[in-house]
Amino acid sequence: MGEFKVHRVRFFDYMPTAIRAMAFNAHTERLALGRMDGSVEIFNFADRYFQEKVIPGKDSRSIEALCWVGGRLFSAGLNGEITEYDLENLRPKYSLEAYGGPIWTITSNSQGAHLAIGCEDGTVKLFEVLEESIQFERNLDRQKGRIISLSWHPSGTQIAAGMMDMIRVFDVPTGRAVQRLLVDRGFGGSKSRETVVWSVVFLSDYTIISGDSAGKVQVWDGHTGTLVKTHLVTKWDVLALSVSKDESSVVVGTSEGTVIQFQFIAPTLQQQQDKEWVRTRTFKNHTHDVRALAEIETAIVSGGMDTQLVVRPLLEKFDERSHASALRKIQFPHRNLVFCAKKAGLLLFQFPGQLELWRLGESDGHGKPGDSLPLKRKPEKLLHLKRKGEDHICCSALSSCGGWLAYSTMSSVRLYRLQTDNNDISISKVPKLPKILRSAHQLCFSSDSSKLFAASSQSSVLVIALSQSECKYVHTLKPKSGSRQPIHLMTNSVDGKWLATANSDCEIHVYNVQKLKLHCIVPVYGSCPSAMGIHPTTNNLTMVHADQQIFEYSIVEKQYTDWSRKLQKQGLHNLWLDRDTPVTHVTFNPKNPEQILLHDMHMFCIIDQSLPLPDQKTQFYNQMTLRSLSEQERPSHLHAFKICKTFQDLLSVSLLDDQSLVMVERPLLAITCQLPAPVRQKKFAT
Amino acid sequence: MAALYEEFTLCGLVQTQNASDSPIQGIERDGDSDHAVVTDSTRSVTLYKVSDQKPLGSWTVKQGQLLTCPAVFNFQTKEYVVVSDNKVIRVWKDEDLNLDKAFKATVTADVWRVHSAPGGEPVVLFQRGAVRFLDSLLSAPQQPIEDVLSEEEVIRWSTNIVAEEQHFVLFTTEQKGECCLYVQRLNPNTLQKYRLEREDSGASPLSFSASLRDKHLNLLYLYPNGCVYQSVVAARGYVGLEGVQALPRSLRLRLAVGEGELGAASAVALDEAHVAVVGVPHPSARTGKDFLCIWNTNFQTLQAGKEMAGRIHGQVWCYLGKLFVPHGKALSVIPYDCQKSSLASALGKLRHTGIAVSKSSVAVPSWNTLLHGDQPQGPTKIVETRKSKLSRKSQSAQALTVDQVLELIKTGPVDEVQREVEALVSRGDAQDLQLSVGQLACHLVARSQAETAFYTPVALAQLVQTQFLCHSVCPGLLLLSLEHKDYFLCQLCLQLFPDIPEVVTCACLKTFISVPDGDVEMVSLEPDSVSFMEGLVAAGARGGQQNGFSPPLFEEDSCDANHQPKPPQDKKNHTLQLEACPVGLHKAVLLNEVLQTPYSDNFLLPHLKDLDTQQVILFLQYLQFVYLKYSQDVYTQTPGLRSPTMTQIIDWVCLLLDAHFTVLVMAPDAKGLLSNLQSFVKSQVKLFSELGKIESSLQELHKMKLSKDISQYSIEVIELF
């Protein structure tokens, strides 16, 4: 197969932010995740936990809690506003000042008619959910001390509110506080500190379960306001609580990074009637605070300060081992943050607040496989471009010649002209962009850098012509399907003729850019495409989906290629299908048209279409075996998937025009190192 | 080990016009060991009293005349000899004031050097290689002098060596880069020529130093590249062997020379193992070559080093434990001390290496003092400078001197002897004590052995505690203390003597075991060792519990699958053994001392057979008790307290079993003990087999490549198949 020179890049200091809140919509199987920087991510749990949408954050926005009402997503934060999100345009739809100071929590009743928020000033405010907006209805009795957590009784007539040192139960119709449950303070030195009731759930049998800063999980009788049981689970805080749909199980998240499950079961087999809440399992998948939790049908989803989203399957709910029964950790975004100018050897790193442009190093040495070559020139940071305004960067693009750079926030698109001669770089902002170009979900330059494509609302694509003197709006490409979903993938062909887009509805449109019209729609597949690319010579469109399926579609013939049919007929290897991170990049080797280069977080793969496909009995990861075989024996063991796991925690792989690979790694250890110190834990006899 | 002591300045030096020339031509000995005859490079000779740092006399030749050879002392006639203007030999006595009026004789050829050494007649070496006795030359000054050397051959260095019957003149010559050694034997006269091996660089040696050892002439020479070679020539050469012989050499030392080559450097052999080097960089100092270092050539180790202020001219003389080094504007005298290095001290096996060895070795007769027996000062003795002498004079007015005390010991009553010895020891002049302690102890022991009534436990204990004593200095001491049942002194000796013979160790052991407990308990012993033993016994008394955790009994821990369950009374017996120490506390303390005494098992084993069965069983029981205590983990050893190690205990168990195995097998009351000991062995074997099992894994860990430190960016090559 051959040798490759690899630029192993580890200087992209990508740092995800901590997870603050999450809400699971059981109906649509979407999980909404709020991070500290105010961004919201939507994961499709029905489609291999694919990160479908990302709503970029904003400096002034903070998210303390998220809440689904039907298909609508609301958030509330310490800036005192309630925000509803426009999930089709990936932006806040509107924000509403609640006039109660910072908002700690937001929750909807089971009917989906009202939202309740808990404010710093001690009020619980009720909002009516209207068709297009929400409207303030009334305050419940104002209390002394902030409202930290809220939970509606499923009937909608009562609300439990966690406060400082106590829990209040409100009668919703009258707005009166009907119960006052005093929560004990911690022992010893923490006696003088107020106990914060971080989380509370109100069950249909009027049981209230609370988690507080003294490390207790307490079970209360909501009718009488009496304490039923106290479980001291940690020396630190109990931060999050989540109840399963059938109310038979509650999970709590603690500052120690543990998730503890409580189940409503009978303590002995004889007394099946006398059920009580019993601590059953402890999961430790986090190193830091678990701030957000959701118990879904088959798994516990948790996230916190250590920035990763963990899906911990409940194994008793599975009959056989499958990808769904495996522990999933989602650490990296399922989209590209790295762009590579293949001709110029430049790398663009996208951060929420800035862009960094790097020039790769050089080496003139040759070496054996496994060698590190001496560096002739070190990599160099050419540009550090800070964004303007409060909105975070949602997408960016670098032309392959390295002459153009564009980025978009929610409110604006900016285009820059880059000129590099030897060591000097000059950047000039292109003034007077077409008015229609206000924001983009995806940006992409044509390979000859003459056009800029910007994915706009309702899956449409704006075509902008670029030249030295001006940039001009040319056309808007619109899909025929009328989908309102945003485009999350966009790629164009090297010859400049074709443009392919993919949206969250799993639709893939192919446009003829020269004729400026829709060429065809690829047959819709049930899983969202996670990466795609158009072959430079054959113009075949290769798509990889979140469920790991690979398709190759001939744009010219408007049908799947023979190779793709053969692959589907034979089926992919189980080891391929069981991988737990989606392929995020597809690229090709212009020198060797049979090669397709793919990567996910844990591996890099070259598919050689000329080689036989592996069947289930074939040794799938066979590079080590091949290495040990002699030249003569090798051909009989070859198969199409050549997988290299030398590089880990991959964010991007691209092939430069000089045939060298660029691997951008972001070691998880480096991310962990930058996290704040976790709470101190006693280990052994320390 | 070797040490350099505090330096002192003998005299100042006048800088010559040419800075690279040394202002000193030579330093020679006088009849008095404290004198030095210093000849400067121009016109004067000065006699110094070294310890007082003051000149005793000075002689100068007239302006225009030049001293061409260092003045020497004729040990036979007590006259000084010097050569001026190459041809004029002058001889004068101490009391002569003017050199011009001294005896003069002009010879026909240029003189290179006059050499003189104690016990030998002075010899004159001419520049063309001829050698004459001074007497015979002076009797006929105008006698013809033959040419030994060829035209272009010049003498670089010369010396003479007088030993027993033999008298040698050694000189090296240089001709066109080739160096030769001439050994001229006198009476009968033979001349042997040796060619030195050429150094690769072609350089000639910077300095030579010769000495006679074991009937061989050792020539030590230093090259500019830092190599120190030694060549050996048999003193009793083959008479009549003609022609030039190649002189084999061996590299003794390779000194780091830093940048460039050595310019002015010199090496002189101090004894068979030590070499003093000047003008060579110190290995741990960064720059400069102005160091005086003593190297051990056997171990290639630097033993002592001292920076000398100012330029070193590459000259060093060594007389009687003092090094004379001209440097900068002064001539410094540095007393040194070389002691025999032994493998034991190098390996750290000798006890109290730091203190005891260096101190106790003073008491061991040294070859140097034997050789130079007539000198009151041995080379190890630190030079007394005026200051220390003064301070001592004021002290010793009222108290008795060592000699007086020695006299007193022979006849005096116990009380007085005790008092005086005490007073002498507590006066504590360490240098004097080193010498006198051994004598005092020997005298005390001798008197005690002669007179049973005479015994001075306190004085003896005090002498032992000075740590200047060892068994070989006073062989009767330990046995005497045993005889008198002075267990405290026994303990001290066992603790402090590094060289107790195995037979004495065994005698102690036998006495300790057989002594009734009651006798020992009243004796006061060294408190640290007692408190250790108390701790050990108390650890058991607590019931073997720590943190509420009861460790499994040793027996259960080690028993394997087919181990027979023990009969109940045996079990009881076992636990009983666990708790009670089989010997009394103080007896145990004494036994511990025996355990910690150094021994060599080959010598110990025959003496162990002297013990009878009951003693062996008791000792084994005690060893088992200590072993169990240790292996239970209940007793955590207090650091700092002297205590027998686990290895020592196991070793003694093995030795005892080796010595008495057949007897023990037959003895019915040793049965339980033996089976217990067998379980020790089993557990040890098990432990070691477990360790053996993981050995390879641990080695793998070692071999495992350290994960490559991956930097922020690298360009690598991968291959896919």
Boltz contact constraints between the chains, C-beta under 6 A:
constraints:
  - contact:
      token1: [A, 1]
      token2: [B, 720]
      max_distance: 6.0
  - contact:
      token1: [A, 1]
      token2: [B, 721]
      max_distance: 6.0
  - contact:
      token1: [A, 3]
      token2: [B, 717]
      max_distance: 6.0
  - contact:
      token1: [A, 3]
      token2: [B, 719]
      max_distance: 6.0
  - contact:
      token1: [A, 4]
      token2: [B, 718]
      max_distance: 6.0
  - contact:
      token1: [A, 5]
      token2: [B, 717]
      max_distance: 6.0
  - contact:
      token1: [A, 6]
      token2: [B, 716]
      max_distance: 6.0
  - contact:
      token1: [A, 6]
      token2: [B, 718]
      max_distance: 6.0
  - contact:
      token1: [A, 7]
      token2: [B, 715]
      max_distance: 6.0
  - contact:
      token1: [A, 8]
      token2: [B, 714]
      max_distance: 6.0
  - contact:
      token1: [A, 8]
      token2: [B, 716]
      max_distance: 6.0
  - contact:
      token1: [A, 9]
      token2: [B, 713]
      max_distance: 6.0
  - contact:
      token1: [A, 10]
      token2: [B, 712]
      max_distance: 6.0
  - contact:
      token1: [A, 11]
      token2: [B, 712]
      max_distance: 6.0
  - contact:
      token1: [A, 11]
      token2: [B, 713]
      max_distance: 6.0
  - contact:
      token1: [A, 363]
      token2: [B, 715]
      max_distance: 6.0
  - contact:
      token1: [A, 367]
      token2: [B, 717]
      max_distance: 6.0
  - contact:
      token1: [A, 369]
      token2: [B, 717]
      max_distance: 6.0
  - contact:
      token1: [A, 369]
      token2: [B, 718]
      max_distance: 6.0
  - contact:
      token1: [A, 369]
      token2: [B, 719]
      max_distance: 6.0
  - contact:
      token1: [A, 371]
      token2: [B, 717]
      max_distance: 6.0
  - contact:
      token1: [A, 372]
      token2: [B, 714]
      max_distance: 6.0
  - contact:
      token1: [A, 372]
      token2: [B, 716]
      max_distance: 6.0
  - contact:
      token1: [A, 373]
      token2: [B, 715]
      max_distance: 6.0
  - contact:
      token1: [A, 379]
      token2: [B, 713]
      max_distance: 6.0
  - contact:
      token1: [A, 623]
      token2: [B, 721]
      max_distance: 6.0
  - contact:
      token1: [A, 626]
      token2: [B, 721]
      max_distance: 6.0
  - contact:
      token1: [A, 642]
      token2: [B, 720]
      max_distance: 6.0
